[in-house]
Amino acid sequence: MDTKIARIIDTTEYGNTLDEAAKIILSGGLVVFPTETVYGLGGNGLLADAAKKIYSAKGRPSDNPLIIHIAEPKDAENYAFTGDIYYRLAESFMPGPLTVIMKKRDCIPHSVTGGLDTVAVRCPSHPVAHALIEKCGVPIAAPSANISGRPSPTSAEYVIEDMNGRVEMIIDGGECEIGLESTIVKIDGNSLTLLRPGAITYDALCCVCEDVKIAPAVLEKLAENEKPLSPGMKYRHYAPNADFVLLDGDDSDVLEFIKKEQVENNCAVLCYDEELSHLDASLSICIGAKEDLNTQAKKLFTALREADKLGANKIYAHLPTLDGLGLALYNRMIRAAAHTIKKV
């Protein structure tokens, strides 16, 4: 398949790009587009065959649910059974990096929802994403635009690396602002269950809903034969090709361990900015200052891909905190490491 790559530099001027992209989606094809979180691999959320094409392009298991993207929060009424909590969440966080799981309406195919009777709904804030969804007039089903299991792409460079030849069009809208996929919550009566942490933190959710539970699969492996309720729960995700190991210990002990490993075993490391002067720079990738979780989130997936290019057999990184945005970093990194933690 020939993939057209269209670059949008000015988000106020789209030319014919979005007309062409909408035509592709409405005819059942696939278009990669930027969002504020990561790039999405989009197809018509009302067409069962489009979902099958998405799974095929990603090499993704079909029991892993997709998220439908809508232009306005109120559009959820057409595809899901909403309620008071949904609109409180929408008022606080939409458009933005929040996905809400609700009981689906019949118009959403089971191939989109991984066979579940619920659907994940998100209203992105990125101007290109919003304009494309609006122009299509249908929800766009879209997981991250990477080969399944690989780090999610936060720039078109990595989308092209994974998706060129697999989709009809890639829209290059520059770097994504946040860098981690959306927070996912499921509405359960008058309470929320946090299924995937993101830029909308647990504490922020608690300001809207008094009863917010954290699903065990956020921090632990999904139980055997347990069906994933949202993307990113069941399978190894976000992983580099090299073995990825998280280091649990005092910063000074971790630094000394890494220094020794770099000399003896030629390993790569995702390090804090403050550590770089103590390490082999040729085998180290900075992900931000220790206290700057926003920068770490934005750089994480790119750093994992770049670490692979260093030719190391193993990549080390600090085990993140569980506070604030740290919970989202922990969730992504523990899956990228296949839950491999080494105490030092």
Rosetta blueprint (number, residue, H / E / L):
1 M L
2 D L
3 T L
4 K E
5 I E
6 A E
7 R E
8 I L
9 I L
10 D L
11 T L
12 T L
13 E L
14 Y L
15 G L
16 N L
17 T H
18 L H
19 D H
20 E H
21 A H
22 A H
23 K H
24 I H
25 I H
26 L H
27 S L
28 G L
29 G L
30 L L
31 V E
32 V E
33 F E
34 P L
35 T L
36 E L
37 T L
38 V L
39 Y L
40 G E
41 L E
42 G E
43 G E
44 N E
45 G L
46 L L
47 L L
48 A H
49 D H
50 A H
51 A H
52 K H
53 K H
54 I H
55 Y H
56 S H
57 A H
58 K H
59 G L
60 R L
61 P L
62 S L
63 D L
64 N L
65 P L
66 L L
67 I E
68 I E
69 H E
70 I L
71 A L
72 E L
73 P H
74 K H
75 D H
76 A H
77 E H
78 N H
79 Y L
80 A E
81 F L
82 T L
83 G L
84 D H
85 I H
86 Y H
87 Y H
88 R H
89 L H
90 A H
91 E H
92 S H
93 F H
94 M L
95 P L
96 G L
97 P L
98 L E
99 T E
100 V E
101 I E
102 M E
103 K E
104 K E
105 R L
106 D L
107 C L
108 I L
109 P L
110 H L
111 S L
112 V L
113 T L
114 G L
115 G L
116 L L
117 D L
118 T E
119 V E
120 A E
121 V E
122 R E
123 C L
124 P L
125 S L
126 H L
127 P H
128 V H
129 A H
130 H H
131 A H
132 L H
133 I H
134 E H
135 K H
136 C H
137 G L
138 V L
139 P L
140 I E
141 A E
142 A L
143 P L
144 S E
145 A L
146 N L
147 I L
148 S L
149 G L
150 R L
151 P L
152 S L
153 P L
154 T L
155 S L
156 A H
157 E H
158 Y H
159 V H
160 I H
161 E H
162 D H
163 M H
164 N L
165 G L
166 R L
167 V L
168 E L
169 M E
170 I E
171 I E
172 D E
173 G L
174 G L
175 E L
176 C L
177 E L
178 I L
179 G L
180 L L
181 E L
182 S L
183 T E
184 I E
185 V E
186 K E
187 I E
188 D E
189 G L
190 N L
191 S E
192 L E
193 T E
194 L E
195 L E
196 R E
197 P L
198 G L
199 A L
200 I L
201 T L
202 Y H
203 D H
204 A H
205 L H
206 C H
207 C L
208 V L
209 C L
210 E L
211 D L
212 V E
213 K E
214 I E
215 A L
216 P H
217 A H
218 V H
219 L L
220 E L
221 K L
222 L L
223 A L
224 E L
225 N L
226 E L
227 K L
228 P L
229 L L
230 S L
231 P L
232 G L
233 M L
234 K L
235 Y L
236 R L
237 H L
238 Y L
239 A L
240 P L
241 N L
242 A L
243 D E
244 F E
245 V E
246 L E
247 L E
248 D E
249 G L
250 D L
251 D H
252 S H
253 D H
254 V H
255 L H
256 E H
257 F H
258 I H
259 K H
260 K H
261 E H
262 Q H
263 V H
264 E H
265 N H
266 N L
267 C L
268 A E
269 V E
270 L E
271 C E
272 Y L
273 D H
274 E H
275 E H
276 L H
277 S H
278 H H
279 L L
280 D L
281 A H
282 S H
283 L H
284 S E
285 I E
286 C E
287 I L
288 G L
289 A L
290 K L
291 E L
292 D L
293 L H
294 N H
295 T H
296 Q H
297 A H
298 K H
299 K H
300 L H
301 F H
302 T H
303 A H
304 L H
305 R H
306 E H
307 A H
308 D H
309 K L
310 L L
311 G L
312 A L
313 N L
314 K E
315 I E
316 Y E
317 A E
318 H E
319 L L
320 P L
321 T L
322 L L
323 D L
324 G L
325 L L
326 G H
327 L H
328 A H
329 L H
330 Y H
331 N H
332 R H
333 M H
334 I H
335 R H
336 A H
337 A L
338 A L
339 H L
340 T L
341 I E
342 K E
343 K E
344 V L
